[in-house]
Amino acid sequence: MELGIKAWARSRNLSCRVVVIVLLSSPLTKSFQAAMASFKEIVDRARAAFQSGRTRSVEFRKQQLLQLKKMYEENRQTFLDAVHSDLRKPKLEATLFETGFAEKDLDFLLTRVEDCLKPQEVAPVMPQDKCLIYKDPYGVVLVMGAWNYPLQLSLIPAAGAIAAGNAVIIKPSEVAPATAAAIAKLVPQYLDKECFHVVCGGVAETTELLKQRFDYIFYTGSTGVGKIVRDAANKFLTPTTLELGGKCPCYVDQTADLDIATRRILWGKLFNLGQTCIAPDYIMCPKAVEGEIVAKAKEILKEWYGDSLEKNPDLCRIVAERHVDRLAGYLNSGKVVVGGKYDKESKWVEPTILVDVKENSKVMQDEVFGPILPILNYEKYQDAINFIKKGEKPLAMYVFSKQQNVVDAFLSQVSSGGATINDTLHHAANPNLPFGGVGHSGMGAYHGDYTIDTFLHKKSVLIRNFDSAPEKMLSLRYPPYTDEKLKILSA
Ligand code: NAD
């Protein structure tokens, strides 16, 4: 594999990790510009490999997926160390939602790899015809990952694209440099070097990369950059999956078991220290419920983390100092009743609850993406629904209630990417459920079978023969057109 960045790095005796850091902090040099020119070479090589036809064979696809499995098995600790270095991710979270999550998805893909490209026969309109849906890999797929789950967000879509017979270029997020470096180092050691490539770098490099022609782009990240990716894709009419973000509402009513509800909300919020695209962004509840949630949250936080939360290894860190600043800017959007401390140097923001929050306050304008939980008060559930519907369509929605009519009202009236009722995050963990957004929270979906499906074009095929009997019937469509022909054909 000839990485643009890697080649440049080798010429200067640098490791990929160092390169990522250099790229983020220094002006472009001449040799780096040369490396960027080689993005075209990388895409050309991937396309030539795809066009050779070998990525389509079952044996090749299976062997590459097994190689990925071997990569995980032999380097689990390296990956765990990398995500710890980037986000101080605890081992349990990293195992469940990074390495373990990716490995489980891979096992699922392996059960589908034999069959997923086989044409599917469907009923014909004319009995003598044969109708099939052929599954065509798109070609060269670009997978762009985000930093918050830096391993699985790059490698799960990449594995799906491989299972579906595509060539793949992986662009991990530069904001998680240790994981990006691990992916850049290990993927070429295990996968075919012509078909699969890893490219590292920041905004400048990605901007250059996006000038290339891809056959499919799978992007995970913010809605703002999603629009940039979509603009770039438009130039070549490249189809895209956009896995984006936004504010995920969480409604709680007085019928919910408030102890269990508060635990489940805090767990979903504090996993990865709130840096999860489907983390509950804010709570909506009647004022009386709010008091109980706040009291329970104080007890639960003490039970889980003790008295000095900042020293507890079960809580991640905020990915970058600028995000600590951003989160600190939300603290005066309401009254702090839990937490409120932060420290820029150690990239720490304490789990925090805000009450007396106004609908138009700063914390309600952006996706929080951190451990700050604002609470808005609604006495009637319909007012909460109306508020959600005034904003962009959420990636996820949560409802805690024992009242079926309330649950039904949220599910039928609110368009969201997904939803979990009486818990958080879990709809994303079942490979039988498609995971994705709608409107500003994204387009397209993946996980399980949906991942393979995403990377396949469904080609409609009708096969007809030259037998004379059907030809008689078929010839009715030819001119001269008559009322009699019309009558027979439209019967
Ligand atoms: P990020 O900064 O890691 O960016 C994601 C990708 O976009 C990276 O590969 C990065 O290099 C590239 N990029 C960044 N700026 C760019 C630019 N100006 N031009 C071209 N490429 C650029 O991640 P982020 O955007 O900070 O991610 C956080 C967001 O992602 C949140 O909104 C979160 O909700 C969302 N997210 C969504 C999902 C999902 O599955 N729907 C998963 C994780 C995160």
Residues whose N, C-alpha, C, O or C-beta is under 5 A from the ligand:
A	BS01	NAD	M144 G145 A146 W147 K171 P172 S173 E174 V175 G201 G202 V203 T206 T207 T220 G221 S222 T223 V225 I228 E243 L244 G245 G246 C277 S441
